[in-house]
């Protein structure tokens, strides 16, 4: 039992469950468009604040994890997700005052930057080289089960609601689940005790300090490989704003938005599972797998966005509240719903490929925590711009 607890797969499953309960619930709230509110302005501003602080603490997150360890960093970070969800209860009762939600978003950016740096390090440094695609898929499936559950809650609770915003009960459920996720972070084992499937240790014990971590972070911005990956990092969450606000929120009523999220995150699991077979296929050289994976992501992603452009041209201003699409109206809603679900597949392919590329750079867990932090930091820089563009444009 002790060996199983310290196995790499057990630890990846545990961090997947933390993300199921914390970022998974956050994704469910965000996936409703505007944080589940009728007016998306406060949600957009909160996300801008969130991703602005995420830029900084995503980059610093790897150093913080290396200095403080995975348990306590994830534990503390998890509560920031609960605070953010709780802020929407306040917004429900004072919709004209988005200041608490915006402040909670800024605090969440700090916690999320650190949590995702720890998660990235665990997911891509713990498995053996030939297992990285499988471990990424396992994590992505568990994580997106959270988004599915988070879609079921508003769908069920708001099934008979005529409102176009989530009720307090939905947000309270999210807060409880996110608190559970924070406590689950304490169950993670120190990396120095984790073993891979071949019995080897994940990491040799290394000692670091603040000065070294600062220097190593600065070196990331001079690293030609990391600079070459900047476009991938910057754009990897840029599209969420459009998908959540301008497809799901702008075209569908509140219960159908929850219905869509169940399958959006479900299709993410399918996408991650499918591409894992290619990324771990040992008959092909790693370079060949990388080129084929890139080609698949390129073709699928652009085909989906071609369909999105056609949908946008059909509904350039969205649909007015009160006459938005309902999942029972299959004649009108089927096409847009299917396209939205395919967006989930596209995202999973993109994210899985990105993490696989980062994991292929090294097996050093301290370096990978910094690389993962750099990826999430630059990803958040793009996301912060996207959320503000949605307000301004």
N, C-alpha and C positions, 0 to 999 in steps of 0.2 A: 504493500500500500504506500509505503514511504517513497519507493522508487517511482511509482506511478504519479504521486503528487509532484515530485521534482522533475518529471519528464517534460520535454519541450512542448509536446502537444497539450498536456494538461494546462500549462501556463498560457499557451495561446488561446485555449478554450476559455480560461478564466478572464483574460483581458478582453476576449470577445464578449463575454457575459457582462463585464463592466460597461463596455461600449453599447451593448444591447440596451442597457438600462439608462445610460446617461446620454451620449451622443445620439443613440437610437431614438430616444424620446424627443430630443431636440430636433432631430430631422423630421419627426412626425409633426411637431408644432410648425416648423418652418415650411414643411411640405404643404401645409394647408393654405399657404400664401398669406403674407401679412401677419404671420403668427396666429392665424385663425381669426383675425379681426376683419370687420367689414371694411374699415379704412386701413390700408397697408402702411400709412406714413410712419407711425410709431415703430412698427416692425422693421421697416426699411432703415430708419435712423438707428435703431438698436443694433441691427446687423452691421451697419457701417461702423458703429462704435466697437462692436465685437471684433470684427475682422481687422480694425485698425490696431487694437491692442494685441490681437492674435499675431499680426506681422512681427511685432517685437518679441513677444514671448514664445512664438513658434521657433524663431531663430535661437533665442536664449534657452528654450526648453530642453534641448539636448544637454547643455551644460548643467542645468538645474537638476536633471535626472541623474546625471553622472555624479553630482555632488551629494544629492539627498537620497538617492535610491528610488525604486519604482513604487514601493508600497505607499509611503506617505505622500508622495507627489500626486499619485492617482487618487488617493483618499481625499485629500484637500480639494483637488480639482473637481471631483465629482459633485461637491456641494454647490459649486458655481452654476451647474446646470439646473439644480433644484431652485436656486434663487431666481434664475432667469424665467423659468416657467411660472413661479409664484408671482412675478411682477405683472403677468398678464391678468391675474385675478384683480389686482389693483386697477389695471387699465380697463377691465370690464365695468368697474364702478365709477371710474373717473376717466372716460375716454378722451377728454380734452387735455389730460396731463400725461404725456409720455415720458416724463423725466426719469421716473423710477425704472421703467423698462429699458431706457437708453443706458442708464448707469449700470443696471444689471447686465446688459449686453457687454459693456466695457470690462466688467469684472469677469464675465464668462470668457472673454477673449484671452485673459491672463491664464485662467484655469485650463481652457481647451488647448492653448498652445503647449502647455507643459504635458497635459494628458496624452496628446497625440504624438509628442516626441517619444514618450515612454512606450506607447502602443507600437509605434513604428519600429523602434529598436527591438522589442520583443518579437514582433511578427517576422521580421526579415533576418535577424541575427540568430535566433534560436534553432531553426531547422537546418538540416544538412543541405548542401548545395542543390542536390537533385530533388529536394522536397519543398522548395520555397513556393512554387506555384500552388501546391496542395495546401500548405499552411495559410497562404494568403486567402485562398478560397474558403477554407474552414472559418477563418476570422470573418471574412466578408459575409458569409451566410449567417453566422450567429449575430453579427452586428445588425444586419438588415432585417432579421427577425424582429428586432426592436422597432424599426420603422413600420413593419407590418402590424405589430401589436398596437403601436401608436396610431395607426390608421383605423384599426378596429374600434378603439375607444370612442373617437368622435363620430364614427359612422353609426355605432350602436346607440350612444347617448343622444345624438342629435338626429336620429332617424325621423322622428315626427316633428322636429323643430322647424318653425318657419323663419327663424333668425338666420342671418348670414355671418354669425360669429360663434365661437365656441363658448360653452357654458362654464361656470366655475368648477363644476364637478369634473370636467375633463382635465382642466389644469391641475386640480388637486390630485387626481390620479397620477399625472405626470410627475408632480413633486414627490409623491411617496415612492414611486419607482426609482427616481433619480437618487434619492437618499439611500435606498437599498444598494444601488450601484456603487455609490461612494464607499459604503462600508465593505462591499465585496473586494474593493481594491486592497484591503488589508490582508486578504487571503493569498496574495501573490508571493511567490518565493523570491529571495534575492538571486540575481543572475548567476552569482558564483556557485550556487548549489544546484543549478539546473543541468540536466544531462540530455544529450541527443539520443536518437534511436540506436545509434551504434555504440552507445556507452561513453562517448567522449563528452568532456565538459563543454558547456557553451562558451565559457570565457575563463581565461587565466585572470586571477585577481590582480587588478591594476589600481594604483593610487593616483588620484588627480587632485588638483587644487584650483582655486578661482583663477589665478593668473594664467595657468595653462589652458583652462577652458576658454577664457577670453581670447587668448592668442589663436586657439584652434578655430574659434568662430570667425575671427577676422580673416583667417586663411581661406575660409569657404568662399569668400567674395573674390579671391584671387585664383581659385581652383578652376582651370579651364573646363573640366568635366562638369562641375556644378553650374558654371556660367552657360554651358551649352544646353543644360537642362532647364534653364530659366523659363523659356517659352512654355514648356510642358507644365512646370510648376504654376506659373502665373494663370494659365487658362483652365486648370483642372477643376476649379469650382466656379468659374466665371458664369457658367450657363445655368446654375441653380436658380439665380434670381429670375431669369426669364421663364424657366419651366414652372416654378412654384407660383409666381405672381401673375404672369401673363398668359399662362395656359391654365393651370389648375384653378387659381383664384378668379381669374377674369372670365372664364367660360362656364364653370360648373357651380351648382348650388352646394351648400355646406355639407350635406350628407354624401354627395357624390365626390366631393373633394377627399373625404375620409375613405370612401370606397376606392378611389383612384390610388391613394397612398398605400393601401394594402397590397395592391398588385404592382405598383411602381417599385417598392422595395423588394417585393417577392421576385420580380423579374431581375432585379440586381443580383439576387442569389444565383439565378440561372446563368446570368452572364459570367459571374466570377467562377462558377463551377465549370462552365464550358471551356473557358480559356485556360484554366489550370492544367488541363490535359496537354495542351500544346506546350505550355511553358515548362513542364516537367518531362517532356517526351525525350527520353535518353537516346533514341535512335538518331536524333538530329543534334548537331553541334549547337552550343548555346548561342552563338552568333546567328546561326540560321533560324533558330527559334525566335530570336529577337526580331529579325527582319520580317518573318512571317506574321508574328504577333502585331508588329507595327502596321503592316499592310492591312490586316483584318480590322484593326481599330480605325484606321484611316477611312477605309471604305464604308464600314458600318456607321461610323459616327457622321460622316458627311451625307450618307443616304438619309439618315434620320433627320438631320437638320434641313435637308431638301424638303422633306415632308413638313417640317415645322414652318418653313417659309411659306409653303402653300396654305397651311392653316392660318398663318398670320394674315396673309392676303385676303382670306375669306372673312376673318373677324379682326380687322385692324385696330378697332377700339374696344375689343372684348364684347361682352354681352351685359346688358343692364341687369342690376339686381332685381329679382322677381321673375325674370324670364330666362334665367341661366339653365344650362343643360342638366338634365337629371338622368341617372344611369338607367332608369326604366324606359326612357324615351330612346330606344335603341336606334331608331332611324336617324335621329339627329346626333346622338351622343357616341355611337359605336366607333366611328372613325377617329374623332379626337381622343377618346379614351385609349384606343389601341396605340395611337401615336405617342401618347404620354407614357404608356407602359414601355414602349420601345426606347424612350429616353432613358428609362431605368437601366435597360440592358447596356446602352451606350456608355453610361456613366460607369458601370461596373467594369466594362472592358478597359476603359481609360484608366481608372484607378488601379486595377490589378496590374496592368502593363507598367504603369509608373512605379509602383512599389517593387515589381520584379526587377526593373532596371536599376533602381536604387540598391536593392539587395544584391545585385550582381557585381556591384562595385567593390565590396569588401565583406568579410565575415567578422570584422572587429566590431563588437557591440557598442563600444564608446564612439567610434567613428559613425556607426549607423544611427546612433541616437542624434548626433549632430546633423547628419544628412537628412534624417526624417524631419528634424526641426526646421531645417532650411526649406525643405519641400513644403511643409505646412505653413511656414512663414510667408513664402512667396505666393503660395496658393491663396492665403488670406489677403495679401496685398491686392491680388486680382479681384477677389470677392468683395472687398471693401469698395473698390471702384464700381463694381457692377451694381451693388445695392444703392449707391448714390445716383448712378446713371438712371436707375429705374424711377427715382424721384424727380430728377431734373429733366429727363427727356420725355 
